[in-house]
């Protein structure tokens, strides 16, 4: 939540500074961003206000990256029984042994 507020304050600060200075290029140099980025923020602000400037998470969960619960139990049992270093669990050949 704090990072969203920081991002929102950054974007609003950029827009306000550009209005105060009446110079988009200088405001972008001070904030360290490009002019197209400023105009993207301005367009979003004009269309939807502050809510449009908030970052929306676009990342969807990928179930292919998840390890199945029964395989987690097997891995934990093997690490307890044989004292396998955790680094080995990341090797692809180790996964072939338990499938």
N, CA, C and O atoms as CSV, one atom per row, in Angstrom:
chain,resi,resn,atom,element,x,y,z
A,1,UNK,N,N,0.818,-1.185,0.000
A,1,UNK,CA,C,0.000,0.000,0.000
A,1,UNK,C,C,0.865,1.254,0.000
A,1,UNK,O,O,0.538,2.243,-0.655
A,2,UNK,N,N,1.967,1.206,0.735
A,2,UNK,CA,C,2.839,2.373,0.805
A,2,UNK,C,C,3.463,2.682,-0.544
A,2,UNK,O,O,3.615,3.847,-0.911
A,3,UNK,N,N,3.830,1.624,-1.293
A,3,UNK,CA,C,4.440,1.861,-2.596
A,3,UNK,C,C,3.432,2.478,-3.560
A,3,UNK,O,O,3.800,3.285,-4.414
A,4,UNK,N,N,2.160,2.102,-3.426
A,4,UNK,CA,C,1.139,2.709,-4.281
A,4,UNK,C,C,1.020,4.197,-3.979
A,4,UNK,O,O,0.876,5.013,-4.890
A,5,UNK,N,N,1.080,4.549,-2.682
A,5,UNK,CA,C,1.005,5.961,-2.314
A,5,UNK,C,C,2.222,6.724,-2.825
A,5,UNK,O,O,2.097,7.863,-3.274
A,6,UNK,N,N,3.396,6.104,-2.759
A,6,UNK,CA,C,4.599,6.755,-3.264
A,6,UNK,C,C,4.494,6.993,-4.766
A,6,UNK,O,O,4.828,8.069,-5.261
A,7,UNK,N,N,4.030,5.981,-5.477
A,7,UNK,CA,C,3.883,6.121,-6.928
A,7,UNK,C,C,2.846,7.183,-7.265
A,7,UNK,O,O,3.042,7.987,-8.177
A,8,UNK,N,N,1.746,7.182,-6.529
A,8,UNK,CA,C,0.700,8.168,-6.775
A,8,UNK,C,C,1.205,9.577,-6.481
A,8,UNK,O,O,0.949,10.505,-7.248
A,9,UNK,N,N,1.928,9.736,-5.361
A,9,UNK,CA,C,2.486,11.050,-5.019
A,9,UNK,C,C,3.502,11.509,-6.052
A,9,UNK,O,O,3.573,12.695,-6.372
A,10,UNK,N,N,4.288,10.578,-6.573
A,10,UNK,CA,C,5.277,10.897,-7.610
A,10,UNK,C,C,4.572,11.430,-8.857
A,10,UNK,O,O,4.960,12.459,-9.411
A,11,UNK,N,N,3.533,10.718,-9.289
A,11,UNK,CA,C,2.827,11.105,-10.507
A,11,UNK,C,C,2.107,12.445,-10.322
A,11,UNK,O,O,2.149,13.309,-11.198
A,12,UNK,N,N,1.447,12.604,-9.173
A,12,UNK,CA,C,0.752,13.864,-8.917
A,12,UNK,C,C,1.745,15.019,-8.780
A,12,UNK,O,O,1.483,16.127,-9.249
A,13,UNK,N,N,2.887,14.756,-8.135
A,13,UNK,CA,C,3.916,15.782,-7.997
A,13,UNK,C,C,4.459,16.229,-9.338
A,13,UNK,O,O,4.707,17.415,-9.555
A,14,UNK,N,N,4.642,15.279,-10.232
A,14,UNK,CA,C,5.117,15.606,-11.575
A,14,UNK,C,C,4.105,16.487,-12.304
A,14,UNK,O,O,4.469,17.487,-12.923
A,15,UNK,N,N,2.840,16.105,-12.224
A,15,UNK,CA,C,1.798,16.892,-12.894
A,15,UNK,C,C,1.700,18.298,-12.309
A,15,UNK,O,O,1.564,19.270,-13.053
A,16,UNK,N,N,1.767,18.415,-10.988
A,16,UNK,CA,C,1.657,19.727,-10.341
A,16,UNK,C,C,2.866,20.606,-10.661
A,16,UNK,O,O,2.714,21.802,-10.911
A,17,UNK,N,N,4.062,20.019,-10.654
A,17,UNK,CA,C,5.258,20.804,-10.951
A,17,UNK,C,C,5.232,21.318,-12.387
A,17,UNK,O,O,5.617,22.456,-12.655
A,18,UNK,N,N,4.778,20.474,-13.299
A,18,UNK,CA,C,4.693,20.895,-14.697
A,18,UNK,C,C,3.714,22.057,-14.854
A,18,UNK,O,O,3.942,22.960,-15.659
A,19,UNK,N,N,2.633,22.033,-14.089
A,19,UNK,CA,C,1.671,23.144,-14.145
A,19,UNK,C,C,2.258,24.414,-13.538
A,19,UNK,O,O,2.082,25.506,-14.078
A,20,UNK,N,N,2.957,24.267,-12.410
A,20,UNK,CA,C,3.537,25.438,-11.745
A,20,UNK,C,C,4.624,26.089,-12.590
A,20,UNK,O,O,4.669,27.310,-12.736
A,21,UNK,N,N,5.502,25.251,-13.146
A,21,UNK,CA,C,6.598,25.782,-13.951
A,21,UNK,C,C,6.141,26.200,-15.341
A,21,UNK,O,O,6.782,27.012,-16.008
A,22,UNK,N,N,5.024,25.630,-15.760
A,22,UNK,CA,C,4.530,25.839,-17.113
A,22,UNK,C,C,5.579,25.389,-18.137
A,22,UNK,O,O,5.719,25.966,-19.216
A,23,UNK,N,N,6.313,24.329,-17.752
A,23,UNK,CA,C,7.368,23.802,-18.605
A,23,UNK,C,C,7.464,22.297,-18.356
A,23,UNK,O,O,8.033,21.866,-17.352
A,24,UNK,N,N,6.916,21.510,-19.257
A,24,UNK,CA,C,6.882,20.059,-19.111
A,24,UNK,C,C,8.293,19.476,-19.166
A,24,UNK,O,O,8.627,18.586,-18.384
A,25,UNK,N,N,9.103,19.963,-20.066
A,25,UNK,CA,C,10.451,19.431,-20.240
A,25,UNK,C,C,11.288,19.579,-18.974
A,25,UNK,O,O,11.990,18.648,-18.579
A,26,UNK,N,N,11.214,20.742,-18.339
A,26,UNK,CA,C,11.983,20.981,-17.116
A,26,UNK,C,C,11.464,20.121,-15.968
A,26,UNK,O,O,12.250,19.573,-15.195
A,27,UNK,N,N,10.156,20.003,-15.857
A,27,UNK,CA,C,9.578,19.167,-14.800
A,27,UNK,C,C,9.996,17.709,-14.969
A,27,UNK,O,O,10.285,17.021,-13.990
A,28,UNK,N,N,10.026,17.247,-16.209
A,28,UNK,CA,C,10.446,15.860,-16.471
A,28,UNK,C,C,11.920,15.659,-16.146
A,28,UNK,O,O,12.305,14.601,-15.649
A,29,UNK,N,N,12.751,16.667,-16.422
A,29,UNK,CA,C,14.171,16.557,-16.076
A,29,UNK,C,C,14.351,16.503,-14.567
A,29,UNK,O,O,15.169,15.731,-14.068
A,30,UNK,N,N,13.598,17.311,-13.842
A,30,UNK,CA,C,13.709,17.328,-12.375
A,30,UNK,C,C,13.268,15.987,-11.795
A,30,UNK,O,O,13.902,15.474,-10.873
A,31,UNK,N,N,12.189,15.416,-12.326
A,31,UNK,CA,C,11.671,14.154,-11.812
A,31,UNK,C,C,12.360,12.941,-12.414
A,31,UNK,O,O,12.191,11.828,-11.917
A,32,UNK,N,N,13.127,13.134,-13.466
A,32,UNK,CA,C,13.869,12.028,-14.070
A,32,UNK,C,C,13.003,11.078,-14.874
A,32,UNK,O,O,13.216,9.866,-14.851
A,33,UNK,N,N,12.040,11.617,-15.576
A,33,UNK,CA,C,11.208,10.759,-16.418
A,33,UNK,C,C,11.119,11.379,-17.811
A,33,UNK,O,O,11.551,12.511,-18.027
A,34,UNK,N,N,10.562,10.634,-18.735
A,34,UNK,CA,C,10.476,11.131,-20.109
A,34,UNK,C,C,9.185,11.920,-20.318
A,34,UNK,O,O,8.236,11.797,-19.544
A,35,UNK,N,N,9.167,12.721,-21.361
A,35,UNK,CA,C,7.975,13.510,-21.659
A,35,UNK,C,C,6.796,12.635,-22.074
A,35,UNK,O,O,5.666,12.932,-21.686
A,36,UNK,N,N,7.014,11.556,-22.857
A,36,UNK,CA,C,5.864,10.685,-23.161
A,36,UNK,C,C,5.228,10.088,-21.896
A,36,UNK,O,O,4.013,9.897,-21.830
A,37,UNK,N,N,6.072,9.798,-20.894
A,37,UNK,CA,C,5.537,9.292,-19.628
A,37,UNK,C,C,4.666,10.342,-18.969
A,37,UNK,O,O,3.593,10.033,-18.450
A,38,UNK,N,N,5.130,11.590,-18.990
A,38,UNK,CA,C,4.330,12.684,-18.419
A,38,UNK,C,C,2.975,12.778,-19.115
A,38,UNK,O,O,1.943,12.913,-18.457
A,39,UNK,N,N,2.981,12.707,-20.432
A,39,UNK,CA,C,1.728,12.843,-21.161
A,39,UNK,C,C,0.803,11.642,-20.938
A,39,UNK,O,O,-0.419,11.783,-20.985
A,40,UNK,N,N,1.379,10.467,-20.696
A,40,UNK,CA,C,0.564,9.305,-20.331
A,40,UNK,C,C,-0.120,9.533,-18.987
A,40,UNK,O,O,-1.310,9.257,-18.835
A,41,UNK,N,N,0.645,10.044,-18.005
A,41,UNK,CA,C,0.088,10.349,-16.687
A,41,UNK,C,C,-0.988,11.430,-16.802
A,41,UNK,O,O,-2.037,11.336,-16.166
A,42,UNK,N,N,-0.729,12.439,-17.602
A,42,UNK,CA,C,-1.679,13.541,-17.753
A,42,UNK,C,C,-2.979,13.047,-18.379
A,42,UNK,O,O,-4.067,13.419,-17.940
A,43,UNK,N,N,-2.862,12.208,-19.406
A,43,UNK,CA,C,-4.048,11.671,-20.067
A,43,UNK,C,C,-4.871,10.825,-19.092
A,43,UNK,O,O,-6.096,10.935,-19.046
A,44,UNK,N,N,-4.194,9.990,-18.324
A,44,UNK,CA,C,-4.895,9.152,-17.345
A,44,UNK,C,C,-5.569,10.010,-16.290
A,44,UNK,O,O,-6.694,9.722,-15.883
A,45,UNK,N,N,-4.892,11.066,-15.841
A,45,UNK,CA,C,-5.451,11.952,-14.815
A,45,UNK,C,C,-6.671,12.697,-15.339
A,45,UNK,O,O,-7.660,12.849,-14.621
A,46,UNK,N,N,-6.613,13.157,-16.569
A,46,UNK,CA,C,-7.746,13.876,-17.148
A,46,UNK,C,C,-8.940,12.960,-17.378
A,46,UNK,O,O,-10.088,13.391,-17.271
A,47,UNK,N,N,-8.670,11.692,-17.693
A,47,UNK,CA,C,-9.766,10.760,-17.965
A,47,UNK,C,C,-10.399,10.212,-16.690
A,47,UNK,O,O,-11.618,10.052,-16.621
A,48,UNK,N,N,-9.564,9.921,-15.663
A,48,UNK,CA,C,-10.132,9.249,-14.495
A,48,UNK,C,C,-9.732,9.812,-13.156
A,48,UNK,O,O,-10.074,9.230,-12.127
A,49,UNK,N,N,-9.026,10.915,-13.126
A,49,UNK,CA,C,-8.627,11.508,-11.855
A,49,UNK,C,C,-7.515,10.718,-11.180
A,49,UNK,O,O,-6.745,10.016,-11.835
A,50,UNK,N,N,-7.443,10.846,-9.846
A,50,UNK,CA,C,-6.364,10.184,-9.097
A,50,UNK,C,C,-6.460,8.669,-9.171
A,50,UNK,O,O,-5.438,7.983,-9.175
A,51,UNK,N,N,-7.675,8.142,-9.229
A,51,UNK,CA,C,-7.839,6.681,-9.272
A,51,UNK,C,C,-7.201,6.080,-10.524
A,51,UNK,O,O,-6.709,4.952,-10.489
A,52,UNK,N,N,-7.206,6.819,-11.614
A,52,UNK,CA,C,-6.611,6.315,-12.857
A,52,UNK,C,C,-5.093,6.273,-12.770
A,52,UNK,O,O,-4.452,5.537,-13.522
A,53,UNK,N,N,-4.507,7.053,-11.864
A,53,UNK,CA,C,-3.050,7.064,-11.722
A,53,UNK,C,C,-2.536,5.929,-10.840
A,53,UNK,O,O,-1.344,5.623,-10.856
A,54,UNK,N,N,-3.418,5.309,-10.078
A,54,UNK,CA,C,-2.982,4.208,-9.211
A,54,UNK,C,C,-2.534,3.030,-10.076
A,54,UNK,O,O,-3.120,2.754,-11.122
A,55,UNK,N,N,-1.484,2.341,-9.620
A,55,UNK,CA,C,-0.998,1.177,-10.354
A,55,UNK,C,C,-1.961,0.010,-10.167
A,55,UNK,O,O,-2.394,-0.281,-9.052
A,56,UNK,N,N,-2.285,-0.647,-11.266
A,56,UNK,CA,C,-3.148,-1.814,-11.221
A,56,UNK,C,C,-2.277,-3.022,-11.521
A,56,UNK,O,O,-1.567,-3.052,-12.526
A,57,UNK,N,N,-2.334,-4.007,-10.655
A,57,UNK,CA,C,-1.526,-5.200,-10.861
A,57,UNK,C,C,-2.041,-5.952,-12.083
A,57,UNK,O,O,-3.219,-6.306,-12.148
A,58,UNK,N,N,-1.175,-6.193,-13.034
A,58,UNK,CA,C,-1.556,-6.896,-14.254
A,58,UNK,C,C,-1.123,-8.354,-14.220
A,58,UNK,O,O,-1.464,-9.130,-15.114
A,59,UNK,N,N,-0.390,-8.717,-13.214
A,59,UNK,CA,C,0.161,-10.060,-13.151
A,59,UNK,C,C,-0.898,-11.038,-12.668
A,59,UNK,O,O,-1.483,-10.854,-11.601
A,60,UNK,N,N,-1.140,-12.074,-13.455
A,60,UNK,CA,C,-2.092,-13.104,-13.077
A,60,UNK,C,C,-1.313,-14.303,-12.552
A,60,UNK,O,O,-0.212,-14.577,-13.031
A,61,UNK,N,N,-1.858,-15.017,-11.585
A,61,UNK,CA,C,-1.142,-16.186,-11.075
A,61,UNK,C,C,-0.997,-17.254,-12.153
A,61,UNK,O,O,-1.910,-17.486,-12.945
A,62,UNK,N,N,0.154,-17.891,-12.170
A,62,UNK,CA,C,0.437,-18.931,-13.148
A,62,UNK,C,C,0.486,-20.273,-12.429
A,62,UNK,O,O,1.473,-20.572,-11.757
A,63,UNK,N,N,-0.563,-21.090,-12.555
A,63,UNK,CA,C,-0.586,-22.366,-11.830
A,63,UNK,C,C,0.482,-23.349,-12.304
A,63,UNK,O,O,0.778,-24.318,-11.604
A,64,UNK,N,N,1.062,-23.117,-13.476
A,64,UNK,CA,C,2.108,-24.014,-13.965
A,64,UNK,C,C,3.365,-23.913,-13.112
A,64,UNK,O,O,4.146,-24.862,-13.046
A,65,UNK,N,N,3.566,-22.771,-12.459
A,65,UNK,CA,C,4.754,-22.581,-11.645
A,65,UNK,C,C,4.619,-23.148,-10.239
A,65,UNK,O,O,5.586,-23.147,-9.478
A,66,UNK,N,N,3.448,-23.626,-9.888
A,66,UNK,CA,C,3.229,-24.119,-8.536
A,66,UNK,C,C,3.602,-25.591,-8.442
A,66,UNK,O,O,3.376,-26.368,-9.370
A,67,UNK,N,N,4.167,-25.950,-7.322
A,67,UNK,CA,C,4.503,-27.349,-7.065
A,67,UNK,C,C,3.293,-27.993,-6.401
A,67,UNK,O,O,2.690,-27.415,-5.498
A,68,UNK,N,N,2.946,-29.178,-6.849
A,68,UNK,CA,C,1.774,-29.859,-6.305
A,68,UNK,C,C,1.996,-30.224,-4.835
A,68,UNK,O,O,3.120,-30.530,-4.436
A,69,UNK,N,N,0.936,-30.194,-4.033
A,69,UNK,CA,C,1.077,-30.438,-2.584
A,69,UNK,C,C,1.696,-31.790,-2.243
A,69,UNK,O,O,2.480,-31.880,-1.298
A,70,UNK,N,N,1.359,-32.852,-2.996
A,70,UNK,CA,C,1.932,-34.159,-2.668
A,70,UNK,C,C,3.440,-34.198,-2.957
A,70,UNK,O,O,4.180,-34.914,-2.283
A,71,UNK,N,N,3.890,-33.439,-3.947
A,71,UNK,CA,C,5.332,-33.392,-4.231
A,71,UNK,C,C,6.068,-32.571,-3.170
A,71,UNK,O,O,7.225,-32.855,-2.860
A,72,UNK,N,N,5.411,-31.570,-2.619
A,72,UNK,CA,C,6.023,-30.799,-1.533
A,72,UNK,C,C,6.247,-31.694,-0.323
A,72,UNK,O,O,7.292,-31.628,0.324
A,73,UNK,N,N,5.259,-32.531,-0.024
A,73,UNK,CA,C,5.398,-33.454,1.116
A,73,UNK,C,C,6.555,-34.425,0.894
A,73,UNK,O,O,7.316,-34.716,1.817
A,74,UNK,N,N,6.682,-34.922,-0.332
A,74,UNK,CA,C,7.780,-35.844,-0.650
A,74,UNK,C,C,9.121,-35.145,-0.485
A,74,UNK,O,O,10.045,-35.703,0.107
A,75,UNK,N,N,9.230,-33.939,-1.000
A,75,UNK,CA,C,10.486,-33.194,-0.906
A,75,UNK,C,C,10.856,-32.912,0.549
A,75,UNK,O,O,12.012,-33.075,0.940
A,76,UNK,N,N,9.894,-32.496,1.333
A,76,UNK,CA,C,10.182,-32.217,2.741
A,76,UNK,C,C,10.582,-33.474,3.489
A,76,UNK,O,O,11.472,-33.445,4.339
A,77,UNK,N,N,9.917,-34.584,3.169
A,77,UNK,CA,C,10.270,-35.840,3.816
A,77,UNK,C,C,11.691,-36.264,3.453
A,77,UNK,O,O,12.439,-36.746,4.304
A,78,UNK,N,N,12.057,-36.079,2.183
A,78,UNK,CA,C,13.404,-36.467,1.751
A,78,UNK,C,C,14.467,-35.570,2.378
A,78,UNK,O,O,15.549,-36.042,2.730
A,79,UNK,N,N,14.167,-34.282,2.520
A,79,UNK,CA,C,15.163,-33.403,3.121
A,79,UNK,C,C,15.363,-33.730,4.587
A,79,UNK,O,O,16.475,-33.607,5.100
A,80,UNK,N,N,14.302,-34.145,5.275
A,80,UNK,CA,C,14.434,-34.510,6.686
A,80,UNK,C,C,15.143,-35.849,6.842
A,80,UNK,O,O,15.963,-36.026,7.743
A,81,UNK,N,N,14.822,-36.795,5.954
A,81,UNK,CA,C,15.368,-38.142,6.072
A,81,UNK,C,C,16.838,-38.207,5.655
A,81,UNK,O,O,17.657,-38.802,6.356
A,82,UNK,N,N,17.171,-37.596,4.515
A,82,UNK,CA,C,18.516,-37.723,3.974
A,82,UNK,C,C,19.367,-36.482,4.183
A,82,UNK,O,O,20.538,-36.477,3.803
A,83,UNK,N,N,18.825,-35.448,4.767
A,83,UNK,CA,C,19.502,-34.180,4.979
A,83,UNK,C,C,20.093,-33.670,3.656
A,83,UNK,O,O,21.300,-33.462,3.528
A,84,UNK,N,N,19.211,-33.480,2.693
A,84,UNK,CA,C,19.601,-32.972,1.386
A,84,UNK,C,C,19.702,-31.450,1.481
A,84,UNK,O,O,18.777,-30.797,1.965
A,85,UNK,N,N,20.808,-30.888,1.027
A,85,UNK,CA,C,20.902,-29.431,1.043
A,85,UNK,C,C,19.795,-28.817,0.181
A,85,UNK,O,O,19.488,-29.348,-0.886
A,86,UNK,N,N,19.198,-27.722,0.619
A,86,UNK,CA,C,18.092,-27.111,-0.140
A,86,UNK,C,C,18.457,-26.742,-1.565
A,86,UNK,O,O,17.586,-26.700,-2.434
A,87,UNK,N,N,19.744,-26.470,-1.823
A,87,UNK,CA,C,20.154,-26.079,-3.165
A,87,UNK,C,C,19.892,-27.199,-4.171
A,87,UNK,O,O,19.562,-26.922,-5.324
A,88,UNK,N,N,20.031,-28.439,-3.760
A,88,UNK,CA,C,19.835,-29.577,-4.660
A,88,UNK,C,C,18.382,-29.670,-5.117
A,88,UNK,O,O,18.107,-30.156,-6.214
A,89,UNK,N,N,17.468,-29.215,-4.297
A,89,UNK,CA,C,16.056,-29.304,-4.651
A,89,UNK,C,C,15.719,-28.494,-5.902
A,89,UNK,O,O,14.678,-28.722,-6.517
A,90,UNK,N,N,16.568,-27.568,-6.283
A,90,UNK,CA,C,16.296,-26.739,-7.440
A,90,UNK,C,C,16.821,-27.339,-8.745
A,90,UNK,O,O,16.512,-26.832,-9.824
A,91,UNK,N,N,17.597,-28.397,-8.661
A,91,UNK,CA,C,18.141,-28.997,-9.874
A,91,UNK,C,C,17.061,-29.793,-10.597
A,91,UNK,O,O,16.318,-30.536,-9.955
A,92,UNK,N,N,16.956,-29.654,-11.927
A,92,UNK,CA,C,15.917,-30.351,-12.674
A,92,UNK,C,C,16.056,-31.868,-12.592
A,92,UNK,O,O,15.042,-32.564,-12.621
A,93,UNK,N,N,17.260,-32.403,-12.491
A,93,UNK,CA,C,17.420,-33.857,-12.436
A,93,UNK,C,C,16.822,-34.415,-11.157
A,93,UNK,O,O,16.362,-35.557,-11.143
A,94,UNK,N,N,16.817,-33.645,-10.096
A,94,UNK,CA,C,16.231,-34.101,-8.852
A,94,UNK,C,C,14.716,-34.259,-9.007
A,94,UNK,O,O,14.115,-35.166,-8.431
A,95,UNK,N,N,14.112,-33.372,-9.786
A,95,UNK,CA,C,12.677,-33.475,-10.024
A,95,UNK,C,C,12.341,-34.741,-10.815
A,95,UNK,O,O,11.290,-35.348,-10.610
A,96,UNK,N,N,13.239,-35.133,-11.716
A,96,UNK,CA,C,12.987,-36.341,-12.500
A,96,UNK,C,C,13.002,-37.569,-11.611
A,96,UNK,O,O,12.304,-38.539,-11.907
A,97,UNK,N,N,13.761,-37.565,-10.550
A,97,UNK,CA,C,13.822,-38.701,-9.646
A,97,UNK,C,C,12.532,-38.896,-8.857
A,97,UNK,O,O,12.180,-40.026,-8.519
A,98,UNK,N,N,11.831,-37.817,-8.563
A,98,UNK,CA,C,10.631,-37.966,-7.733
A,98,UNK,C,C,9.352,-38.061,-8.533
A,98,UNK,O,O,8.282,-38.246,-7.955
A,99,UNK,N,N,9.430,-37.940,-9.834
A,99,UNK,CA,C,8.197,-38.015,-10.637
A,99,UNK,C,C,7.851,-39.404,-10.956
A,99,UNK,O,O,6.847,-39.653,-11.622
